[in-house]
Amino acid sequence: MGVRSFRLTTQMNHYMPVLLDLFCGAGGCSKGYVDAGFKVVGVDNKCQKNYPYEFIQADALEYVRECGHEYDVIHASPPCQAYTSIAVWKDREYPDMIAEVRESLKATGKPYIIENVPGAPLINPIMLCGTMFGLNVIRHRLFECNPEIWFPPAICNHHRQVVKHGRPPEHGKHFAAVTGHFSDVEYAKESMGINWMGQHELAQAIPPAYTKFIGEHLKKNLT
């Protein structure tokens, strides 16, 4: 069901705002927005067989320039490798897309969110961590929000160690390590609040709790 037809079928009922999730991957961000009360449409240039909502395979920037104005809110998670240590130790160049993404989102005139890793050139971002939501994972991510969100729900609480890479975690003692080829996928799923992804997808995802928090704030600003 497309955006326009969805609105027609809901206009006589309680309106559910529609959010476009660009570079959606397997849907960690999307799940949080759904939990916050949005209908979500995901866009990615790669087929996402485990994505749980309406999905469009397309180039994210091309799609938002053509159709972004049809949505109530737009979220974008452009590739992050250019802002991590991967680019240094692999001695490779990765795309730096944030400025281009931001301009494309601004051009729609819609509220937007850009998510990325610490070190990314975001403007006045809010930083979220799994421990702020009682999750057993330290996963710092930045969110540039328009309209802005100034305060996280809590401070970080790194009261456990993260299990060393490649070693199985001790439940109740370690935070889950959800990067690369980590051990104990089931513990990672539980710690992230995600139950439908495999190991590779989890390593690229963020906990839905982050975008549920952001989505609840966004809804207050929608008319």
C-alpha positions in Angstrom: 0.0 0.0 0.0 1.5 3.3 -1.0 1.6 6.5 1.1 -1.4 8.2 -0.6 -3.6 5.1 -0.5 -2.6 4.5 3.2 -3.7 8.0 4.1 -7.0 7.6 2.2 -7.8 4.4 4.2 -7.0 6.1 7.5 -8.5 9.5 7.1 -11.7 8.5 8.9 -9.8 6.9 11.8 -7.0 8.1 14.1 -4.3 9.4 11.7 -1.0 7.5 11.8 1.9 9.6 10.5 4.0 8.0 7.8 7.8 8.0 8.2 10.3 7.3 5.4 13.4 5.3 6.6 16.3 5.8 4.1 19.3 3.4 4.1 17.0 1.2 6.2 19.0 -2.0 6.3 17.1 -4.8 8.2 14.9 -2.4 10.1 16.3 -1.6 13.6 15.4 2.0 13.3 12.1 1.3 11.6 11.0 -0.9 14.5 11.5 1.9 17.0 9.4 4.3 14.9 6.6 1.7 14.5 6.6 1.3 18.3 6.3 5.1 18.6 3.1 5.0 16.5 4.4 5.6 12.9 3.7 3.7 9.7 7.1 3.2 8.2 8.3 2.7 4.6 11.9 1.5 4.2 14.2 2.3 1.3 17.6 0.6 0.6 19.6 0.0 -2.5 20.1 -3.7 -1.5 17.4 -6.3 -1.1 16.5 -6.6 2.6 14.8 -10.0 2.9 14.2 -9.7 6.7 12.9 -6.1 6.7 9.6 -6.4 8.5 7.7 -3.5 7.0 6.8 -2.0 3.6 10.1 -1.9 1.6 11.2 -0.2 -1.6 14.5 -1.2 -3.2 15.9 2.0 -4.7 18.7 4.6 -4.4 17.9 6.5 -1.2 18.8 9.9 -2.4 17.1 9.5 -5.7 14.0 8.3 -4.0 13.8 11.1 -1.4 14.3 13.8 -4.0 11.4 12.4 -6.0 9.0 11.2 -3.3 10.2 12.6 0.1 7.6 15.3 0.1 4.9 12.7 0.4 6.0 11.6 3.9 5.4 13.2 7.3 8.9 12.6 8.6 12.2 11.3 7.1 14.9 9.3 8.8 18.3 8.6 7.1 21.2 6.4 8.2 23.8 7.0 5.5 26.9 4.8 5.4 29.1 5.4 8.5 32.5 3.8 7.5 34.1 7.2 6.5 33.8 8.3 10.2 35.1 5.2 11.9 38.6 3.7 12.5 37.8 1.2 9.6 38.8 3.9 7.1 42.1 4.3 8.7 43.3 0.8 9.4 42.0 -0.5 6.0 43.5 2.5 4.2 40.4 2.9 2.1 38.2 5.7 1.1 34.5 5.5 1.9 31.7 7.8 0.8 31.1 10.9 3.0 27.4 11.5 2.3 26.1 13.4 5.2 26.1 16.9 3.7 24.4 15.7 0.6 21.8 13.8 2.6 21.1 16.8 4.8 20.5 19.1 1.8 18.2 16.5 0.2 16.2 16.2 3.4 16.0 20.0 3.9 14.7 20.3 0.4 11.6 18.2 1.3 10.6 20.7 3.9 9.8 17.8 6.3 11.0 17.1 9.8 14.1 14.8 9.5 16.6 12.8 11.5 20.1 11.8 10.4 21.7 8.9 12.4 25.4 8.0 12.4 28.4 7.1 14.6 30.4 9.3 16.9 32.8 11.4 14.8 30.3 11.9 12.0 29.8 15.6 11.1 26.3 16.0 12.4 24.8 19.3 13.6 23.9 19.6 17.3 23.3 15.8 17.6 21.9 14.0 20.6 23.9 10.9 21.6 22.1 7.7 22.7 23.5 4.5 24.2 21.8 1.2 25.0 22.5 1.6 28.7 20.2 4.7 28.8 17.3 2.3 28.0 18.3 -0.5 30.3 19.8 -2.6 27.5 22.8 -4.8 27.9 24.7 -3.2 25.0 27.0 -0.1 24.7 26.3 1.3 21.2 26.8 5.0 21.0 25.0 6.7 18.1 24.4 10.3 17.1 21.1 11.7 15.9 20.8 15.1 14.2 17.1 16.0 14.7 15.0 18.7 13.0 13.2 19.8 15.2 16.0 19.4 17.7 16.0 17.1 20.7 18.3 18.4 23.4 18.3 15.8 26.2 18.7 12.0 26.3 16.4 10.0 28.5 19.3 9.3 31.0 23.1 9.2 31.3 25.2 6.3 30.2 25.5 3.5 32.7 28.6 1.4 31.7 28.5 -0.7 34.8 29.7 -3.9 33.1 32.6 -4.8 30.8 32.1 -5.5 27.2 33.1 -9.1 26.4 36.4 -9.3 24.5 35.9 -9.7 20.7 35.4 -13.3 19.7 34.8 -14.6 23.2 31.4 -15.7 24.4 29.8 -13.3 26.9 28.8 -14.3 30.4 25.2 -13.3 30.9 24.8 -11.0 33.9 28.4 -10.0 33.8 29.2 -8.7 30.3 27.6 -6.3 27.9 27.0 -7.9 24.5 29.6 -7.1 21.8 27.6 -6.6 18.6 30.3 -5.9 16.0 32.0 -8.0 13.4 31.8 -11.8 13.9 30.7 -11.7 17.5 29.8 -14.6 19.7 26.3 -15.5 21.1 23.9 -14.1 18.6 20.9 -14.9 20.8 22.3 -12.8 23.6 23.0 -10.0 21.1 19.4 -10.2 19.9 18.1 -10.0 23.5 20.5 -7.1 24.4 19.6 -5.1 21.3 15.8 -5.7 21.5 15.8 -7.3 18.1 14.6 -10.8 17.3 14.4 -11.0 13.5 18.0 -10.4 12.3 21.0 -12.6 11.7 24.6 -11.8 12.9 25.6 -9.6 10.0 22.4 -7.6 10.2 22.7 -7.1 13.9 26.2 -5.8 13.6 24.9 -3.0 11.3 21.7 -2.3 13.4 20.9 0.0 16.3 18.4 -0.9 19.1 14.8 0.1 18.3 14.6 1.8 21.7 16.6 4.7 20.3 14.2 5.6 17.6 11.1 4.9 19.7 12.4 7.6 22.0 13.0 10.0 19.1 9.7 9.1 17.4 7.7 9.9 20.6 9.3 13.3 20.6 8.7 13.9 16.9 5.0 13.0 17.2 4.5 15.9 19.7 5.7 18.3 16.9 3.5 17.0 14.2 0.2 18.6 13.4 
